[in-house]
Amino acid sequence: MAVFAALALIAALSAGSSAQSGPSSSSPSAGGSFDALYRRGHQTGAGIKTLTARFTETTTSSLLTRPLVASGTLAVQRPSRVVLRYTDPEQRIVLIDGERMTMSWPSRNIRQVSNVSSAQGRIQKYLASESADELRRQFDIELRDQRDRTETYEVGLIPKRKQIRETTPRLDLWIDRSSFLLSAIRLAFANGDTKTMAFEDVALNVVLDADTFSVDR
């Protein structure tokens, strides 16, 4: 479910916190409010239909001697299609197409299909509204000036529901200051493990191949 949460948020944020289409008086400055950042994303997100990028995924765990690093490509088609194609160190695919998530990992003979409509609906509810009120009802929100990723805003989301905090106590997002695109996302787990996905070479509204969202292409 960790990968699903990241995928669903990527889809939602590509529709919300998206590319800059012109000057806006609501653009947040350093130390500005999360509400201004949230509004800016929704003001500029309507024009995005598709998104592609390269990603690097880094997993840390007390059980690992060093972080696990994987990379590949991402494609998003609004409103609810997302695919991660891992290319290194092993080929695998994670696909959300509507209410169904498919994971295919050929080298391990894994192919799993699950219904994610309930969880996806909750995430869309948090992020689809033009107001941040619903998100604030579900999360404590921190907006911080970023020292490590200086060209981004860092947004921390701390779940208010105990059931969620027991598995994923924190989610961090980094939003690019100039493009308002998602630059990175980090899931922190209750056992201390983390999973971070960072994005590069983001392209908007590109024409996608017909088999982009096919597991068996």
C-alpha positions as CSV (number, residue, x, y, z in Angstrom):
1,M,0.0,0.0,0.0
2,A,3.0,2.3,0.4
3,V,3.6,2.3,-3.4
4,F,-0.1,2.9,-4.0
5,A,-0.2,5.8,-1.6
6,A,2.7,7.4,-3.5
7,L,1.1,6.7,-6.9
8,A,-2.3,8.1,-5.9
9,L,-0.7,11.2,-4.5
10,I,1.4,11.7,-7.6
11,A,-1.8,11.5,-9.7
12,A,-3.7,13.9,-7.4
13,L,-0.8,16.4,-7.2
14,S,-0.2,16.4,-10.9
15,A,-3.7,17.7,-11.2
16,G,-3.3,20.2,-8.3
17,S,0.2,21.4,-7.6
18,S,1.1,21.8,-11.2
19,A,2.9,23.9,-13.7
20,Q,3.0,27.7,-13.6
21,S,0.7,29.3,-16.2
22,G,1.4,32.9,-15.4
23,P,1.8,35.4,-12.6
24,S,-0.4,35.0,-9.5
25,S,-0.8,37.2,-6.5
26,S,-1.5,34.0,-4.5
27,S,2.0,32.6,-5.0
28,P,3.5,31.8,-1.6
29,S,6.8,33.5,-0.6
30,A,9.4,32.0,1.7
31,G,7.6,31.4,4.9
32,G,4.2,31.9,3.2
33,S,1.1,30.0,4.1
34,F,0.3,26.5,3.0
35,D,-3.2,27.7,1.9
36,A,-1.6,30.1,-0.7
37,L,0.5,27.2,-2.0
38,Y,-2.5,25.0,-2.2
39,R,-4.6,27.6,-4.0
40,R,-1.8,28.2,-6.5
41,G,-1.7,24.6,-7.4
42,H,-5.4,24.4,-8.1
43,Q,-5.4,27.7,-10.1
44,T,-2.7,26.4,-12.4
45,G,-3.5,22.7,-12.6
46,A,-6.5,22.7,-15.0
47,G,-4.4,22.5,-18.1
48,I,-2.4,19.4,-17.3
49,K,-3.7,16.3,-19.0
50,T,-0.6,14.1,-19.0
51,L,2.8,14.1,-17.3
52,T,5.9,12.0,-17.7
53,A,9.2,12.0,-15.7
54,R,12.1,10.0,-14.6
55,F,12.2,8.9,-10.9
56,T,14.7,7.7,-8.4
57,E,13.3,5.7,-5.4
58,T,15.3,5.4,-2.2
59,T,14.3,3.0,0.6
60,T,15.9,3.1,4.0
61,S,15.4,0.5,6.7
62,S,17.1,-0.7,9.9
63,L,17.2,-4.1,8.3
64,L,19.4,-2.8,5.4
65,T,23.1,-2.1,5.5
66,R,22.7,0.6,2.9
67,P,19.7,2.3,1.2
68,L,18.0,0.5,-1.7
69,V,18.0,2.7,-4.8
70,A,15.8,2.0,-7.8
71,S,15.0,4.1,-10.8
72,G,12.7,4.2,-13.8
73,T,10.0,6.3,-15.6
74,L,6.6,7.6,-14.6
75,A,3.6,8.4,-16.7
76,V,0.3,10.0,-15.5
77,Q,-2.9,10.6,-17.4
78,R,-5.6,12.4,-15.6
79,P,-7.8,11.7,-13.9
80,S,-6.7,8.2,-12.6
81,R,-4.0,6.5,-14.6
82,V,-0.5,6.2,-13.3
83,V,2.3,3.8,-14.2
84,L,5.8,3.4,-12.7
85,R,8.1,1.4,-14.9
86,Y,11.2,0.4,-12.9
87,T,14.3,-0.3,-15.0
88,D,17.1,-0.6,-12.5
89,P,18.1,-2.7,-10.7
90,E,15.2,-5.0,-11.7
91,Q,12.4,-4.5,-14.2
92,R,8.9,-4.2,-12.6
93,I,5.7,-2.3,-13.2
94,V,3.2,-0.8,-10.8
95,L,0.0,0.5,-12.6
96,I,-3.1,2.2,-11.3
97,D,-5.8,2.3,-13.9
98,G,-9.1,3.5,-12.5
99,E,-10.0,1.4,-9.4
100,R,-7.4,-1.3,-10.1
101,M,-3.8,-1.5,-9.2
102,T,-1.5,-4.1,-10.9
103,M,2.0,-5.0,-9.8
104,S,4.1,-7.1,-12.2
105,W,7.6,-8.2,-11.1
106,P,8.7,-10.8,-13.7
107,S,12.0,-11.8,-12.1
108,R,10.2,-12.8,-9.0
109,N,7.2,-14.3,-10.7
110,I,4.9,-11.8,-9.0
111,R,1.7,-10.5,-10.6
112,Q,-0.9,-9.0,-8.2
113,V,-4.1,-7.2,-8.9
114,S,-6.1,-5.3,-6.2
115,N,-9.0,-2.9,-5.9
116,V,-7.9,0.4,-4.6
117,S,-11.1,2.4,-5.1
118,S,-11.7,3.1,-1.4
119,A,-8.2,4.4,-0.6
120,Q,-7.9,6.3,-3.9
121,G,-11.3,8.0,-3.2
122,R,-10.0,9.2,0.2
123,I,-6.8,10.7,-1.3
124,Q,-8.7,12.4,-4.1
125,K,-11.1,13.8,-1.5
126,Y,-8.2,15.3,0.4
127,L,-6.6,17.0,-2.6
128,A,-9.3,17.6,-5.2
129,S,-11.1,20.5,-3.4
130,E,-10.2,24.1,-4.2
131,S,-9.9,24.7,-0.5
132,A,-7.4,23.1,1.9
133,D,-10.0,22.7,4.5
134,E,-10.6,19.0,3.9
135,L,-6.9,18.3,4.0
136,R,-6.6,20.2,7.3
137,R,-9.3,18.1,8.8
138,Q,-7.3,15.0,8.1
139,F,-3.7,16.2,8.6
140,D,-1.7,18.5,10.7
141,I,0.2,20.5,8.0
142,E,3.7,22.1,8.2
143,L,5.1,24.4,5.5
144,R,8.8,24.9,6.0
145,D,11.6,26.8,4.2
146,Q,13.9,24.1,2.7
147,R,17.6,24.1,3.4
148,D,18.6,20.9,1.5
149,R,16.3,21.3,-1.5
150,T,16.6,25.1,-1.7
151,E,14.4,25.4,-4.8
152,T,11.4,23.8,-3.3
153,Y,8.7,24.2,-0.6
154,E,8.6,21.4,1.9
155,V,5.2,20.4,3.1
156,G,4.8,18.0,6.0
157,L,1.5,16.1,6.5
158,I,0.9,14.4,9.8
159,P,-2.2,12.2,9.9
160,K,-4.8,12.9,12.6
161,R,-6.4,9.5,12.4
162,K,-4.7,7.0,14.7
163,Q,-5.3,4.2,12.3
164,I,-3.1,5.9,9.7
165,R,-0.5,7.2,12.1
166,E,0.1,3.6,13.3
167,T,1.5,2.7,9.9
168,T,2.5,6.0,8.2
169,P,3.0,8.7,10.7
170,R,4.3,11.3,8.3
171,L,4.3,12.3,4.6
172,D,6.7,14.9,3.2
173,L,6.2,16.7,-0.2
174,W,8.7,18.9,-2.0
175,I,7.1,21.3,-4.5
176,D,9.3,23.2,-7.0
177,R,9.2,26.9,-6.4
178,S,9.2,28.0,-10.0
179,S,7.1,25.3,-11.7
180,F,4.8,24.3,-8.8
181,L,5.4,20.6,-9.8
182,L,6.0,17.8,-7.3
183,S,9.7,17.5,-7.0
184,A,9.9,14.6,-4.4
185,I,7.7,12.7,-2.0
186,R,8.8,10.8,1.2
187,L,6.7,8.3,3.2
188,A,7.8,7.7,6.7
189,F,6.7,4.5,8.4
190,A,6.1,3.7,12.1
191,N,9.0,1.3,12.2
192,G,11.4,4.0,11.1
193,D,11.7,2.9,7.5
194,T,11.3,5.5,4.7
195,K,10.6,5.6,1.0
196,T,11.5,8.6,-1.0
197,M,10.7,9.3,-4.7
198,A,12.4,12.2,-6.5
199,F,11.5,13.3,-10.0
200,E,13.5,14.7,-12.9
201,D,12.9,15.6,-16.5
202,V,9.2,16.3,-16.0
203,A,7.2,16.9,-19.2
204,L,3.7,18.1,-19.4
205,N,0.9,17.3,-21.9
206,V,3.0,15.0,-24.0
207,V,1.3,12.5,-26.4
208,L,1.5,9.1,-24.7
209,D,1.7,5.8,-26.7
210,A,-1.4,3.7,-26.8
211,D,0.2,1.0,-24.7
212,T,1.6,3.3,-22.0
213,F,-0.8,2.0,-19.4
214,S,-0.5,-1.7,-20.4
215,V,1.4,-4.1,-18.1
216,D,2.1,-6.5,-21.0
217,R,3.5,-4.2,-23.6
